[in-house]
Amino acid sequence: MDKQRFELGLTQRKATLGAEYVEKNLQAADDFNRPFQEAMTEWCWGFGWGDETIDAKTRSLMNLTMIAALGKMHEWELHLNGAINNGCSVEEIRAAIHAIAIYCGVPQGVECFRIARQVLTTRGLLES
């Protein structure tokens, strides 16, 4: 493991997903999944998110569209919170969901809007 890249990844991961969430996942890791947690933190977050060529806000919007295309809605909700943490506005999130509906299908757009409404309302960014 590249310790420097892991530390960069840990910093990036916490900044996007929240320190509490990341620490909880790392503390819950065991002998079975710890190597994955470490590799994912180093590679995805250190190598991928550590590349400053694309800013975190743009990367978050990209992630929302890719994760929606995969239909991984638990991860989509997690990264929606991350996108908000990275400065994405309600309007930018809406525009991303429009693109998701166009390219991934209307039912996927409907699901994204459902989750987004819940998250944005909980975070006080939308009225219920």
C-alpha positions as CSV (number, residue, x, y, z in Angstrom):
1,M,0.0,0.0,0.0
2,D,1.2,3.5,-0.8
3,K,0.8,5.2,2.6
4,Q,0.9,8.7,1.2
5,R,-1.9,7.9,-1.4
6,F,-3.9,6.2,1.3
7,E,-3.7,9.3,3.6
8,L,-4.7,11.6,0.7
9,G,-7.6,9.2,0.0
10,L,-8.6,9.2,3.6
11,T,-8.7,13.0,3.6
12,Q,-10.7,13.1,0.3
13,R,-13.1,10.4,1.5
14,K,-13.8,12.2,4.8
15,A,-14.2,15.6,3.1
16,T,-16.9,14.2,0.7
17,L,-18.7,11.5,2.8
18,G,-18.1,12.9,6.3
19,A,-15.5,11.9,8.8
20,E,-18.0,10.1,11.0
21,Y,-19.3,7.9,8.2
22,V,-15.8,7.0,7.0
23,E,-14.4,6.3,10.5
24,K,-17.4,4.1,11.3
25,N,-16.8,2.1,8.1
26,L,-13.1,1.7,8.8
27,Q,-13.6,0.8,12.4
28,A,-16.2,-1.8,11.4
29,A,-13.7,-3.4,8.9
30,D,-12.5,-6.9,9.8
31,D,-10.0,-9.3,8.4
32,F,-12.4,-10.2,5.6
33,N,-13.1,-6.7,4.2
34,R,-10.3,-4.5,5.6
35,P,-8.1,-5.0,2.6
36,F,-10.9,-3.8,0.4
37,Q,-11.5,-0.8,2.6
38,E,-7.8,0.1,2.5
39,A,-7.5,-0.5,-1.3
40,M,-10.6,1.5,-2.1
41,T,-9.5,4.4,0.1
42,E,-6.1,4.4,-1.5
43,W,-7.2,3.8,-5.1
44,C,-10.6,5.4,-5.5
45,W,-10.2,8.3,-3.1
46,G,-6.4,8.8,-3.2
47,F,-5.7,8.2,-6.9
48,G,-9.1,9.1,-8.3
49,W,-10.4,11.9,-6.1
50,G,-6.8,13.0,-5.3
51,D,-6.3,14.1,-8.9
52,E,-7.0,17.8,-8.9
53,T,-7.6,18.0,-12.6
54,I,-11.3,17.7,-12.0
55,D,-12.6,19.6,-9.0
56,A,-14.6,17.8,-6.3
57,K,-17.9,19.4,-7.3
58,T,-17.7,18.3,-10.9
59,R,-16.5,14.8,-9.8
60,S,-19.5,14.5,-7.5
61,L,-21.9,15.3,-10.4
62,M,-20.1,12.8,-12.5
63,N,-20.4,10.2,-9.8
64,L,-24.1,10.8,-9.4
65,T,-24.7,10.1,-13.0
66,M,-22.5,7.0,-13.2
67,I,-23.8,5.5,-10.0
68,A,-27.4,6.1,-11.2
69,A,-26.5,4.3,-14.4
70,L,-25.4,1.3,-12.4
71,G,-28.6,1.5,-10.3
72,K,-26.8,1.4,-7.0
73,M,-29.2,3.7,-5.2
74,H,-27.8,3.2,-1.7
75,E,-24.4,4.5,-3.0
76,W,-26.3,7.1,-5.0
77,E,-27.8,8.5,-1.8
78,L,-24.4,8.5,-0.1
79,H,-22.8,10.3,-3.0
80,L,-25.7,12.8,-3.2
81,N,-24.8,13.8,0.4
82,G,-21.2,14.0,-0.8
83,A,-22.2,16.2,-3.7
84,I,-23.9,18.6,-1.3
85,N,-20.8,18.6,0.9
86,N,-18.8,19.4,-2.2
87,G,-20.9,22.5,-3.0
88,C,-23.4,21.2,-5.5
89,S,-26.5,23.3,-5.6
90,V,-30.1,22.0,-5.7
91,E,-30.3,23.3,-9.3
92,E,-27.1,21.4,-10.3
93,I,-28.5,18.2,-8.7
94,R,-31.8,18.7,-10.5
95,A,-29.9,19.1,-13.8
96,A,-27.9,16.0,-13.2
97,I,-31.1,14.0,-12.5
98,H,-32.5,15.3,-15.8
99,A,-29.4,13.9,-17.6
100,I,-29.8,10.7,-15.7
101,A,-33.5,10.4,-16.8
102,I,-32.5,11.1,-20.4
103,Y,-29.6,8.7,-20.6
104,C,-30.6,6.0,-18.0
105,G,-34.4,6.1,-18.4
106,V,-37.3,7.9,-16.8
107,P,-37.8,5.3,-14.0
108,Q,-34.2,5.9,-12.9
109,G,-34.8,9.6,-12.9
110,V,-38.0,9.2,-10.9
111,E,-36.0,7.1,-8.3
112,C,-33.2,9.7,-8.1
113,F,-35.8,12.5,-7.6
114,R,-37.5,10.5,-4.9
115,I,-34.2,10.0,-3.0
116,A,-33.0,13.6,-3.7
117,R,-36.2,15.1,-2.3
118,Q,-35.8,13.1,0.9
119,V,-32.1,14.0,1.3
120,L,-32.5,17.7,0.4
121,T,-35.5,18.0,2.7
122,T,-33.7,16.4,5.6
123,R,-30.8,18.7,5.0
124,G,-33.0,21.8,5.0
125,L,-32.4,22.6,1.3
126,L,-36.0,21.9,0.2
127,E,-39.3,22.5,2.0
128,S,-41.3,19.4,2.6
